[in-house]
Amino acid sequence: MELENPSGDLNTVKMSDIFMLVNVMDFFGAGSDTVMVTLKWLLLVAAGKPDVQKKVQEEIDNVVGNERSPSYTDRSLMPFAQAVICETQRWTPVLPINLPRRAMKDTEIAGHFIPKDTQVFGNLWALTRDPAIWKDPETFDPSRFLSEDGQQFKKNDALIPFGYGKRSCIGESLARVEVFLYFTHILQRYSISLPNGVKPDFEGIQGLTLKPKLPSEFVFEKRQ
């Protein structure tokens, strides 16, 4: 899967058919299963933590109201919604173990020698649970991503749900838009709860992605 560039001119790079096909498949992958699982976790957080849900809805009401739908440009005015999304991605990482990579040459990282052609996996779960980075990492706390007064969203570079560097997820930008719009559209129109007798369970089931144990059943009550 190589880029065709016989002239060496960076402005005349030609992508092969297989390169384009794999990238299109990546976009579909980013826009389907991983986004769907992220939204399941967000809905579970909303249903299982009513105070969090109420605060997101208040922010949506203040910024957007009910006369129009949220847009992606609204995100800069909705720091708490952004913080809830980021904290959910940290607390329940959809890809706890990143996809495999291969060392292209002999490499040394933090005193560890990695021979050429070694297959390497990024342990994102360990990163999201590192107490040296996150205070009380087992606790769900959106304020990690907010300024002290709670008025500004605060990015943390240690959160890398889409990977990092040249091999990060090609669909990251699309996925961020989808997750924000789905989440805010749903909470603008509905209040979410769990069926009677069902308690929130934030333990996950590990497959290719980390999915909630609970069945995908929620109660949607239309907001006034």
C-alpha positions in Angstrom: 0.0 0.0 0.0 2.4 2.6 -1.2 1.9 6.2 -2.5 3.0 6.6 -6.0 5.3 9.5 -6.3 7.9 8.9 -9.1 8.8 12.6 -9.4 9.4 13.2 -5.7 7.2 16.3 -5.9 5.0 16.4 -2.8 2.3 18.2 -4.8 2.0 15.3 -7.3 1.5 12.3 -5.0 -0.8 9.7 -6.6 -2.7 7.4 -4.3 -3.1 3.8 -5.4 -6.5 2.2 -5.6 -5.8 -0.1 -2.6 -4.5 2.9 -0.6 -7.8 4.7 -1.3 -9.9 1.6 -0.5 -8.2 1.0 2.8 -8.6 4.7 3.8 -12.3 4.7 2.9 -12.8 1.5 4.9 -11.1 3.3 7.9 -13.6 6.1 7.6 -16.5 3.7 7.7 -15.0 1.9 10.6 -14.5 5.2 12.5 -18.0 6.2 11.7 -19.8 3.0 12.7 -18.7 0.6 15.5 -16.4 2.9 17.5 -18.8 5.9 17.3 -21.7 3.6 18.2 -19.9 2.2 21.3 -18.8 5.6 22.4 -22.4 6.8 22.2 -23.6 3.8 24.2 -21.2 4.7 27.0 -22.3 8.4 26.8 -26.0 7.3 27.1 -25.2 5.0 30.0 -23.3 7.9 31.7 -26.3 10.2 31.1 -28.8 7.6 32.4 -26.7 6.5 35.3 -25.5 10.0 36.4 -28.6 12.2 36.2 -26.8 15.2 37.7 -24.3 15.0 34.8 -27.2 14.7 32.3 -29.1 17.6 33.7 -26.0 19.9 33.6 -25.3 19.0 29.9 -29.0 19.7 29.1 -28.9 23.1 30.9 -25.8 24.0 28.8 -27.6 23.0 25.6 -30.7 25.0 26.6 -28.6 28.1 27.3 -26.5 27.9 24.2 -28.8 26.4 21.6 -32.3 26.6 23.1 -35.0 24.5 21.4 -35.7 26.4 18.2 -32.8 24.9 16.3 -30.5 21.9 16.5 -27.0 22.0 17.9 -24.2 22.5 15.4 -20.5 21.6 15.7 -19.6 25.2 16.0 -21.5 25.3 19.3 -18.9 23.1 21.0 -16.7 26.1 22.0 -19.6 27.5 24.0 -20.4 24.1 25.6 -17.4 23.2 27.7 -19.2 20.9 30.0 -20.6 18.8 27.2 -17.1 18.5 25.7 -15.7 17.6 29.2 -18.3 14.8 29.6 -17.4 13.4 26.2 -13.6 13.5 27.0 -14.1 12.0 30.5 -16.2 9.2 29.1 -13.5 8.5 26.5 -10.9 8.4 29.3 -13.0 6.4 31.8 -14.3 3.8 29.3 -11.8 3.8 26.4 -13.4 2.2 23.4 -10.0 0.8 22.3 -8.2 -0.1 25.5 -5.4 -1.7 23.5 -4.6 0.2 20.3 -4.2 -1.5 17.0 -0.8 -3.2 16.4 2.1 -1.3 15.0 5.6 -2.4 13.8 8.9 -1.0 14.7 10.5 0.2 11.4 14.0 0.1 12.9 15.8 -0.7 16.1 14.5 1.7 18.7 15.1 2.6 22.3 12.3 4.1 24.4 12.7 5.0 28.1 15.6 2.5 28.3 13.8 -0.3 26.6 15.3 -1.7 23.4 12.8 -2.6 20.7 14.3 -4.5 17.8 13.3 -3.8 14.2 10.0 -5.5 13.1 8.8 -6.0 16.7 5.0 -5.7 16.8 4.0 -3.1 19.3 0.6 -2.4 21.0 -0.3 0.9 22.8 -1.9 0.2 26.2 -4.4 3.1 26.2 -6.2 1.6 29.3 -3.0 1.9 31.4 -2.6 5.5 30.2 -6.2 6.4 31.2 -5.7 4.8 34.6 -2.2 6.3 35.4 -2.5 8.1 38.8 0.6 10.1 37.9 -1.5 11.7 35.1 -5.0 11.5 36.4 -6.0 12.2 40.0 -8.3 9.4 41.3 -8.4 7.8 37.9 -11.2 5.4 38.8 -13.6 8.3 39.5 -15.7 9.8 36.7 -14.9 13.5 36.9 -15.6 15.8 33.9 -14.0 18.7 35.8 -10.6 17.3 34.7 -11.2 18.9 31.4 -12.5 22.3 32.7 -10.9 25.4 33.9 -11.1 26.1 37.7 -14.2 28.3 37.2 -15.8 25.6 34.9 -16.2 28.1 32.1 -13.6 26.9 29.7 -12.8 23.5 28.2 -9.3 22.4 29.0 -7.6 19.9 26.7 -5.3 17.2 28.2 -2.7 15.8 25.7 -2.6 12.6 27.7 -6.0 11.7 26.4 -5.4 10.0 23.0 -8.5 7.8 22.2 -7.7 8.0 18.5 -4.0 7.2 18.9 -1.1 9.5 18.3 1.2 10.7 15.5 1.2 9.8 11.9 -0.7 6.5 12.5 -3.5 8.0 14.5 -7.1 7.2 13.4 -7.8 8.7 10.0 -11.4 9.2 10.9 -10.7 11.2 14.1 -12.1 14.5 12.9 -15.2 12.8 11.5 -15.8 10.8 14.7 -15.4 13.9 16.9 -18.1 15.7 14.9 -20.4 12.7 15.0 -20.1 12.0 18.7 -20.7 15.6 19.7 -23.7 16.1 17.4 -25.3 12.8 18.3 -24.9 13.3 22.0 -26.1 16.9 22.1 -29.0 16.3 19.7 -30.3 13.4 21.8 -30.0 15.3 25.1 -31.6 18.4 23.6 -34.7 16.4 22.8 -34.8 13.6 25.4 -34.1 12.8 29.0 -32.6 9.4 29.3 -33.0 6.8 32.1 -32.6 3.1 32.6 -35.6 0.7 32.7 -37.2 0.1 36.1 -35.1 -2.1 38.3 -32.0 -1.7 36.2 -29.0 -0.2 38.0 -26.1 1.4 36.0 -23.2 -0.9 35.5 -20.1 0.7 34.1 -18.1 -2.5 33.7 -17.2 -3.3 30.1 -17.0 -6.4 27.9 -13.7 -6.5 26.0 -13.8 -7.5 22.4 -12.2 -5.5 19.6 -13.8 -2.6 21.4 -14.8 -2.2 25.0 -18.6 -2.4 25.1 -21.0 -1.8 28.1 -22.2 -5.0 29.8 -25.8 -3.7 30.0 -28.2 -4.4 27.1 -28.7 -1.4 24.9 -32.0 -0.5 26.5 -32.7 3.0 27.6 -35.9 4.9 28.4 -36.3 8.1 26.4 -38.6 10.7 27.7 -39.3 13.7 25.4 -38.3 17.0 27.0 -40.8 19.9 27.1 
